[in-house]
Amino acid sequence: MKDLQLLQKLCEIHAPSGNESAITQFIYSYVEKYSFTWKTIPRMYFGNNFHDCLILVFGKPKTAIYAHIDSVGYMVGYNKKLHPIGTPNAKQGTQLVGKDSLGDICCSLEIEETNDARSKKNITYQFHRNIERGTTLTYKPYFNKEGNHIYANNLDNRAGVWMALQLAETLENGIIAFTTYEEHGGGATQFIQRFLYKKYRIRQALIADITWITEGILEGKGCAISLRDSHIPRKTYVNRIVDIAKRAQIPFQLEVEETGGSDGSVLQNCAYPIDWCFVGAPEYDPHKPIEKIHVDDLQNMLKLYSVLIKEL
């Protein structure tokens, strides 16, 4: 698999929802360093007007790819209490890392059952000193490839970001928008879509994210094209995507779920006409300290996006 070092580096970067500046700077530096070798050098939009989002515009775009750069994690509150950022799924003793004004942090997650009707669990940390309130913590980095699988923290959605950066090397016309806040409330995609609609009349979107392996979505069978989760994309647009995938003979699976969401959910609620569809590889153990993804699914995700962005 090409450029595993890039994927590993992306997974290691501390960037939970609301604290994405480090990964934004990494992507910016990566584009600055390598884009001169790409088929098309993109125009970049970033800075205070875009918060910590970053947009790459290639040629004459018709479709935008949205890939969120944030992860789940925790924020330190009062009396050593940890508040979830998004929906982390960790067990007692999980190692968490971060940094405050006193230095680097590597602490253990502590979970205590309570009788509090508002919260059944009291989540705290074990560390040799108090951690400053407001400090964000994420899973201790781990990365390993064994056989056909990659095991790592934050594959949701650093694998999607990796895919987008691989796609950027050959992209002629299109937009890649690296977004924030997806794991905890969303919202950034709305002002990005407003900008892209007003400046480029973008009315089509693909959500480059990682989904879950379920009873209907299996590993090694291709990435998932989602027909619905908690929201439902427009059928005529999804049919076009499915038809393109069939003609290209790239393995894919049709996903139908009752719950879940993505940047697509936010786009559906924005005030601009936009078709969207979630297209992403499935993984085991989402939001856990170590997630697991099949290499073939990730590679087929890249192949499918390479075709979709040209034909949509």
ROVO-564231 format. One record per residue: x, y, z of N, C-alpha, C in turn. Coordinates in steps of 0.001 Angstrom, whole numbers, plus 500000, padded with zeros to 6 digits. Example, Ala and Ser with C-alpha at 12.3 -4.5 7.8 and 13.67 -1.06 7.14 Angstrom:
BEGIN
      nu      nv      nw     cau     cav     caw      cu      cv      cw
  513190  494310  507800  512300  495500  507800  513200  496700  507800
  512850  497750  507080  513670  498940  507140  512900  500030  507870
***
This chain:
BEGIN
      nu      nv      nw     cau     cav     caw      cu      cv      cw
  500849  498806  500000  500000  500000  500000  500882  501240  500000
  500538  502201  499178  501362  503390  498986  501300  504338  500180
  502476  504813  500565  502609  505918  501519  501924  505663  502859
  502259  504534  503467  501731  504253  504802  502284  505225  505839
  503471  505763  505583  504054  506714  506535  503182  507958  506664
  502580  508384  505558  501680  509539  505614  500459  509215  506459
  499869  508053  506249  498701  507666  507046  499054  507575  508516
  500211  507003  508828  500634  506899  510225  500795  508278  510847
  501408  509198  510125  501603  510548  510652  500264  511238  510898
  499327  511072  509970  498008  511675  510144  497316  511131  511390
  497440  509829  511626  496807  509211  512792  497423  509689  514104
  498679  510077  514072  499387  510490  515282  499070  511915  515717
  498565  512739  514808  498385  514157  515105  497220  514368  516071
  497475  515140  517104  496470  515451  518125  495527  516514  517564
  494285  516101  517257  493342  517052  516665  491902  516624  516911
  491468  516624  518178  490049  516352  518443  489189  517534  517996
  487893  517329  517927  486981  518398  517508  487215  519663  518326
  487329  520775  517625  487563  522060  518263  489019  522415  518455
  489903  521464  518195  491341  521699  518394  492117  521124  517210
  491698  521517  515991  492227  520901  514772  493401  521639  514140
  493890  522697  514750  494885  523552  514090  496160  522800  513719
  496568  521808  514520  497813  521088  514233  497712  520294  512935
  496595  519627  512710  496473  518842  511484  496223  519749  510278
  495550  520871  510490  495392  521839  509395  496752  522327  508929
  497633  522659  509872  498969  523124  509519  499759  522026  508828
  499576  520787  509268  500276  519669  508625  499845  519524  507167
  498534  519560  506924  498039  519418  505554  498513  520588  504692
  498465  521789  505245  498946  522956  504505  500410  522780  504102
  501250  522373  505043  502672  522186  504749  502884  521065  503737
  502079  520010  503840  502186  518895  502903  501855  519357  501483
  500783  520116  501335  500403  520619  500012  501471  521559  499465
  501979  522434  500303  503032  523348  499881  504275  522599  499403
  504593  521505  500057  505817  520753  499756  505687  519902  498503
  504512  519300  498293  504401  518285  497240  503537  518674  496052
  502741  519710  496143  501764  519975  495084  502413  520329  493748
  503667  520764  493749  504323  521090  492478  504534  519835  491631
  504437  518651  492236  504576  517397  491496  503221  516847  491052
  502123  517464  491484  500796  516960  491156  500392  517360  489743
  499399  516689  489214  498934  516976  487859  498397  518393  487751
  497729  518852  488782  497206  520226  488836  497561  520825  490188
  498134  522009  490178  498435  522693  491434  497171  523416  491909
  496661  523092  493090  495379  523660  493530  495524  525062  494095
  494400  525764  494090  494280  527005  494841  493870  526631  496258
  494500  527260  497254  494207  526938  498653  493459  528086  499326
  492445  527711  500084  491712  528668  500903  491791  528201  502353
  492211  529101  503233  492356  528760  504643  492455  530081  505420
  492696  529978  506713  492854  531181  507527  491640  531457  508384
  491591  532639  508988  490546  532963  509954  489140  532885  509371
  488992  533217  508088  487664  533160  507479  487136  531732  507362
  488034  530762  507488  487647  529360  507356  487926  528578  508645
  488212  529285  509737  488585  528669  511011  489749  527715  510754
  489652  526448  511119  490746  525509  510865  490460  524591  509683
  489481  524946  508869  489230  524195  507644  490223  524628  506561
  490397  523772  505575  491298  524072  504463  490669  523519  503194
  490652  524328  502136  489999  523951  500881  491016  523962  499753
  491029  522899  498951  491865  522807  497761  490954  522809  496541
  491186  523733  495617  490367  523850  494414  491231  523548  493201
  490813  522549  492425  491556  522099  491248  490769  522442  489980
  491416  523126  489042  490828  523360  487729  489473  524013  487769
  488515  523426  487010  487149  523921  486933  486234  522900  487621
  485994  523075  488902  485306  522031  489685  483799  522014  489486
  483241  520799  489593  481795  520615  489629  481351  519903  490904
  482299  519204  491553  481976  518391  492722  482969  518659  493838
  482490  518689  495077  483351  518878  496245  483411  517591  497050
  484595  517247  497498  484813  516121  498400  485042  516681  499795
  484258  516217  500763  484387  516661  502142  485041  515561  502973
  486143  515884  503639  486844  514929  504498  487137  515613  505828
  486533  515119  506903  486740  515790  508193  488073  515363  508816
  488716  516301  509476  490073  516095  509992  490111  515899  511498
  488993  516048  512174  488971  515937  513634  488758  514503  514079
  489014  514254  515350  488802  512936  515945  487993  513082  517229
  487604  511944  517786  486988  511943  519112  488075  512125  520171
  487681  512354  521407  488636  512518  522499  487919  512893  523782
  488642  513597  524647  488086  514025  525936  488595  515427  526255
  487829  516147  527080  488271  517438  527605  488262  517376  529125
  489305  517898  529729  489438  517898  531179  488528  518962  531779
  487728  518534  532749  486851  519462  533443  487303  519686  534872
  486359  519692  535812  486669  519935  537215  486918  518608  537947
  487765  518673  538959  487993  517518  539842  488364  516243  539061
  489237  516429  538079  489762  515330  537252  488720  514678  536342
  487548  515267  536241  486521  514673  535392  486837  514906  533923
  486563  513888  533089  486747  513976  531648  485392  514009  530954
  485235  514946  530040  484020  515067  529260  484295  514583  527835
  483487  513671  527309  483731  513161  525956  483641  514250  524899
  484507  514163  523918  484419  514949  522697  483963  513982  521616
  482759  514176  521106  482183  513186  520215  481765  511964  521014
  481975  510790  520440  481560  509553  521107  482726  508576  521206
  483742  508879  522031  484829  507914  522217  484312  506649  522889
  484975  505536  522593  484524  504246  523107  485722  503530  523719
  486118  503947  524905  487339  503444  525534  487028  502708  526826
  487936  501821  527199  487799  501031  528416  488700  501570  529526
  488481  501062  530715  489312  501366  531867  490787  501142  531536
  491613  502124  531878  493048  501989  531697  493574  502445  530352
  492696  502850  529443  493145  503336  528142  494097  504512  528316
  495187  504509  527567  496171  505589  527634  495733  506774  526780
  495728  507940  527395  495366  509184  526726  496553  510137  526732
  496680  510925  525666  497797  511866  525569  497285  513266  525251
  498092  514240  525608  497792  515637  525338  498912  516519  525846
  498618  517794  525991  499641  518730  526447  498962  519946  527045
  499457  520397  528213  499009  521667  528771  500220  522554  529017
  500067  523654  529727  501176  524604  529902  502300  524034  530764
  502024  522951  531476  503043  522340  532334  503827  521235  531633
  503370  520849  530422  504134  519860  529679  503281  518771  529052
  503976  517772  528527  503308  516650  527865  502563  515776  528887
  501526  515114  528411  500667  514298  529266  500490  512920  528645
  500635  511892  529458  500227  510537  529102  499588  509947  530343
  498267  509867  530356  497537  509468  531554  496645  508266  531265
  496029  507725  532297  495151  506570  532165  493705  506984  532384
  492829  506416  531582  491398  506654  531711  490843  505822  532865
  490060  506448  533736  489429  505768  534860  487916  505867  534708
  487220  504740  534844  485763  504702  534699  485142  504123  535966
  484224  504869  536564  483560  504446  537794  482048  504494  537593
  481382  503401  537899  479923  503370  537833  479343  504240  538953
  478272  504977  538644  477650  505861  539640  476146  505617  539697
  475509  506226  540677  474053  506176  540808  473402  507457  540314
  474190  508293  539653  473689  509569  539139  472782  509305  537938
  471550  509775  538011  470595  509540  536927  471019  510237  535638
  471784  511318  535769  472209  512051  534582  473358  511375  533863
  474187  510654  534605  475341  509997  534020  475641  508711  534776
  475607  507577  534061  475826  506288  534703  477303  506016  534987
  478182  506806  534371  479612  506594  534552  480314  507899  534892
  481232  507817  535818  482079  508949  536161  483446  508693  535520
  483814  509504  534543  485049  509305  533786  486087  510308  534267
  487211  509799  534739  488291  510648  535217  489614  510157  534640
  490725  510753  535120  492048  510338  534663  492948  510058  535853
  493978  509263  535629  495009  508990  536627  496325  509527  536103
  496894  510518  536809  498151  511144  536385  498849  511661  537633
  500158  511889  537534  500931  512263  538721  500693  513712  539151
  499958  514462  538354  499616  515839  538720  498252  516164  538145
  497694  517294  538577  496442  517754  537995  496682  518301  536586
  495786  517989  535702  495853  518505  534328  494963  519738  534231
  495460  520755  533579  494720  522012  533489  493364  521807  532814
  492334  522415  533410  490995  522283  532848  490955  522857  531428
  490175  522213  530576  490085  522619  529173  491081  521914  528274
  492031  521174  528866  493001  520432  528071  492290  519300  527325
  492644  519099  526057  492058  518011  525286  493006  516813  525282
  492397  515633  525349  493147  514379  525372  492613  513462  524284
  493522  512734  523639  493142  511758  522625  493868  510446  522893
  493513  509412  522155  494140  508112  522352  495634  508159  522035
  496402  507420  522823  497830  507307  522567  498043  506697  521186
  498899  507304  520351  499084  506806  518981  499539  505353  518929
  498952  504637  517989  499325  503253  517709  499134  503037  516221
  500089  502365  515590  499963  502096  514151  500680  500803  513822
  499967  499913  513113  500583  498649  512719  499835  498080  511523
  500586  497503  510603  499996  496790  509469  500339  495315  509605
  499309  494504  509630  499485  493060  509695  498661  492423  508596
  499325  491766  507661  498609  491147  506555  497827  492161  505756
  496531  491941  505635  495667  492824  504846  494976  493898  505681
  495424  494087  506926  494748  495037  507807  495705  496103  508339
  495133  497266  508558  495834  498344  509255  495131  498548  510591
  495922  498587  511656  495419  498836  513005  495977  500183  513463
  495100  501100  513856  495581  502416  514275  494495  503165  515020
  494906  504165  515773  493961  505106  516364  493525  506103  515286
  492330  506619  515427  491838  507730  514599  491755  507431  513105
  491630  506161  512720  491430  505876  511289  490178  506577  510774
  489206  506764  511643  488054  507619  511364  488414  509023  511834
  488773  509960  511017  488700  509865  509573  490060  510170  508929
  491141  509824  509621  492439  510105  509012  492666  509255  507764
  491997  508082  507689  492080  507286  506469  491400  508014  505307
  490298  508702  505593  489640  509503  504563  490487  510677  504123
  491175  511302  505065  492084  512407  504731  493238  511885  503887
  493785  510728  504271  494849  510103  503484  494394  509859  502052
  493187  509300  501896  492656  509038  500569  492567  510310  499749
  492084  511383  500368  491932  512654  499661  493280  513214  499207
  494300  513082  500035  495628  513579  499653  496249  512723  498549
  495953  511413  498536  496397  510577  497423  495682  510974  496138
  494395  511219  496233  493602  511624  495079  494095  512953  494512
  494544  513844  495385  494982  515174  494966  496137  515109  493957
  496909  514050  493987  498073  513946  493105  497685  513928  491630
  496500  513375  491307  496089  513236  489909  494827  514019  489576
  494295  514739  490533  493018  515434  490335  493199  516629  489398
  492320  516704  488391  492356  517817  487443  491287  518854  487751
  490061  518400  487989  488946  519296  488271  488171  518772  489477
  488033  519604  490464  487312  519192  491665  487767  519980  492872
  487125  519720  494006  487442  520418  495250  487587  519391  496360
  488596  519571  497199  488734  518793  498423  488633  519762  499592
  487648  519557  500442  487448  520415  501611  487732  519605  502874
  488754  520015  503602  489087  519375  504875  488356  520137  505977
  487448  519436  506660  486509  520103  507548  486753  519762  509016
  486135  520537  509890  486307  520403  511335  484962  520099  512015
  485042  519782  513318  483855  519646  514187  482939  518476  513859
  483271  517632  512875  482322  516606  512450  481950  515663  513590
  482910  515312  514429  482659  514345  515493  481866  514935  516660
  481764  516246  516725  481091  516855  517877  480244  518040  517402
  479114  517709  516815  478161  518765  516460  478157  519165  515011
  479288  519045  514310  479336  519444  512912  479137  520937  512741
  478845  521361  511525  478546  522770  511278  479492  523463  510334
  480772  523065  510333  481740  523755  509489  481406  523614  508012
  480818  522488  507636  480506  522283  506223  479476  523280  505703
  478673  523841  506568  477664  524790  506101  478295  526064  505558
  479255  526625  506288  479841  527866  505760  480790  527574  504602
  481364  526375  504560  482183  526009  503405  481300  525858  502166
  480172  525184  502320  479272  525021  501171  478748  526367  500689
  478469  527274  501621  478040  528625  501217  479101  529277  500350
  480358  529199  500787  481469  529778  500026  481601  529112  498663
  481543  527778  498636  481746  527056  497378  480587  527273  496401
  479378  527426  496934  478241  527676  496057  478316  529076  495452
  478629  530046  496280  478669  531425  495792  479829  531657  494823
  480971  531021  495067  482148  531278  494236  482246  530332  493040
  481842  529066  493233  482033  528065  492185  480742  527364  491758
  479602  527742  492335  478313  527133  492025  478333  525609  492223
  478974  525172  493285  479060  523747  493582  477721  523251  494114
  477188  522202  493458  475887  521628  493838  475979  520129  494098
  477202  519580  494062  477388  518146  494268  478498  517906  495281
  478287  516917  496154  479289  516626  497175  479410  515129  497395
  480622  514708  497737  480913  513352  498183  481506  513437  499577
  481066  512579  500470  481554  512593  501842  482591  511487  502004
  483854  511875  502083  484969  510919  502201  485227  510658  503675
  484523  509690  504210  484581  509374  505630  484654  507862  505783
  484843  507409  506994  484936  505981  507279  483665  505535  507994
  483081  504432  507524  481854  503910  508113  482158  502667  508943
  481102  501993  509403  481258  500866  510321  480945  499551  509618
  481640  498508  510004  481293  497169  509575  480078  496706  510389
  479041  496277  509675  477789  495853  510301  477354  494511  509697
  476147  494106  510000  475641  492856  509437  475501  492924  507921
  475377  494126  507380  475205  494272  505932  476408  494826  505205
  477391  495323  505932  478607  495887  505344  479788  495079  505866
  480473  494399  504960  481519  493459  505335  482890  493978  504927
  483927  493467  505577  485272  493885  505227  485736  493189  503952
  486602  493879  503196  487188  493311  502006  486277  493265  500804
  485079  493860  500910  484106  493819  499821  483936  495167  499127
  484818  496109  499428  484729  497426  498809  484150  498457  499752
  484282  499725  499372  483774  500782  500245  482254  500864  500135
  481648  501512  501093  480197  501611  501182  479703  502871  500482
  478667  502701  499677  477902  503828  499157  476611  503859  499972
  476421  504915  500737  475328  504952  501699  474038  505464  501066
  472997  504656  501156  471675  505055  500683  470909  505836  501739
  471296  505632  503008  470724  506423  504096  471439  506089  505394
  471452  507055  506307  471785  506824  507715  470682  507523  508497
  471010  508449  509381  469934  509213  510019  469323  510221  509047
  470032  510489  507947  469521  511349  506884  469492  510555  505580
  468753  511066  504605  468583  510358  503341  468989  511275  502182
  470045  510924  501443  470420  511719  500267  469424  511526  499129
  469466  512414  498157  468503  512362  497047  468764  511148  496167
  467728  510383  495900  467844  509106  495209  468460  509252  493816
  468074  510252  493064  468590  510390  491697  470100  510603  491686
  470603  511308  492689  472049  511541  492768  472777  510258  493169
  472247  509559  494148  472868  508301  494576  472863  507282  493434
  471782  507249  492655  471719  506327  491520  472830  506597  490512
  473134  507852  490288  474236  508199  489377  475556  507634  489897
  475780  507767  491210  477023  507270  491801  477115  505752  491685
  476012  505073  491961  475988  503611  491858  476233  503171  490418
  475627  503843  489460  475815  503494  488046  477272  503664  487618
  477905  504749  488077  479316  504978  487749  480183  503870  488331
  479917  503485  489580  480691  502425  490225  480527  501105  489497
  479306  500800  489057  479065  499557  488331  479819  499535  487014
  479759  500644  486271  480445  500692  484975  481954  500561  485136
  482470  501132  486230  483916  501087  486477  484365  499737  487014
  483399  498907  487429  483672  497572  487967  484618  497627  489172
  484372  498623  490017  485122  498763  491267  484241  498215  492390
  484752  497324  493227  483925  496737  494286  483338  497803  495213
  482052  497645  495533  481391  498548  496470  480252  497804  497133
  479728  498383  498210  478601  497824  498934  477576  498929  499171
  476302  498563  499144  475239  499525  499416  474890  499484  500896
  474950  500631  501525  474709  500736  502964  473343  501342  503234
  472594  500705  504126  471305  501242  504592  471284  501129  506105
  471377  502251  506785  471397  502272  508246  470330  503236  508758
  469914  503031  509983  468875  503878  510581  469463  505047  511343
  470679  504882  511836  471310  505925  512648  472659  506302  512034
  473328  507219  512701  474629  507678  512228  474486  508942  511412
  475615  509595  511212  475598  510834  510450  477006  511224  510050
  477097  512292  509288  478383  512727  508750  478262  514178  508340
  479264  514683  507637  479156  516023  507065  477968  516119  506107
  477549  514983  505555  476385  514993  504685  475128  515434  505404
  474992  515049  506671  473832  515465  507456  473782  516977  507590
  474943  517573  507774  475013  519033  507903  474702  519691  506569
  475217  519130  505480  474946  519696  504161  473453  519665  503847
  472776  518595  504235  471354  518483  503943  470557  519568  504650
  471073  520064  505752  470365  521089  506523  470801  522506  506176
  471725  522650  505233  472164  524001  504876  471181  524629  503892
  471306  525931  503680  470313  526678  502910  470675  526791  501437
  471449  525831  500922  471858  525876  499529  471560  524538  498861
  471216  524549  497576  470887  523288  496889  472137  522440  496697
  472201  521316  497376  473403  520497  497316  473006  519017  497382
  473470  518258  496415  473335  516806  496477  474574  516243  497146
  474379  515229  497990  475506  514643  498705  475318  513134  498821
  476429  512436  498979  476382  511003  499229  477631  510590  499986
  477452  509775  501008  478563  509231  501789  479151  508048  501027
  480458  508103  500751  481165  507014  500085  482447  506768  500876
  482502  505642  501604  483669  505434  502467  483905  503986  502818
  485149  503672  503134  485529  502314  503518  485004  501985  504919
  484661  500723  505160  484210  500317  506497  485369  499886  507386
  485159  499996  508699  486189  499599  509653  485551  498888  510843
  486397  498142  511551  486020  497560  512840  486348  498553  513957
  485626  498456  515059  485926  499152  516315  485994  500674  516176
  484976  501287  515571  484999  502747  515426  485050  503466  516764
  485863  504498  516818  486007  505381  517979  486644  504691  519179
  487182  503495  518981  487947  502837  520030  489419  503224  519916
  490230  502912  520930  491651  503301  520884  492407  502737  519689
  492002  501551  519216  492610  500973  518018  491495  500530  517085
  491465  501114  515902  490494  500753  514875  491179  499871  513835
  490387  499149  513049  490935  498167  512120  490252  498316  510768
  491061  498414  509700  490511  498583  508356  491234  497661  507386
  490503  497151  506399  491072  496264  505388  491724  497109  504292
  492942  496776  503935  493695  497541  502949  492939  497622  501622
  492341  496511  501186  491644  496510  499899  490490  497504  499886
  489775  497628  501005  488649  498567  501064  489135  500005  500913
  490251  500313  501541  490786  501668  501450  491308  501960  500051
  491957  500990  499432  492454  501187  498073  491315  501302  497070
  490252  500505  497256  489103  500617  496370  488340  501918  496577
  488401  502458  497776  487826  503781  498021  488534  504827  497171
  489862  504772  497130  490630  505707  496313  490303  505522  494828
  490224  504287  494362  489895  504024  492959  488525  504580  492603
  487557  504356  493489  486204  504808  493209  486115  506337  493177
  486785  506995  494128  486781  508467  494109  487451  509016  492865
  488491  508349  492400  489185  508808  491187  488254  508810  489987
  487338  507837  489932  486370  507764  488835  485210  508728  489054
  484688  508766  490275  483518  509604  490557  483803  511071  490304
  484946  511544  490739  485240  512976  490626  485372  513398  489161
  485686  512447  488282  485792  512759  486854  484436  512725  486174
  483554  511810  486574  482327  511582  485831  481103  512307  486368
  481128  512715  487620  479952  513392  488158  479777  514779  487521
***
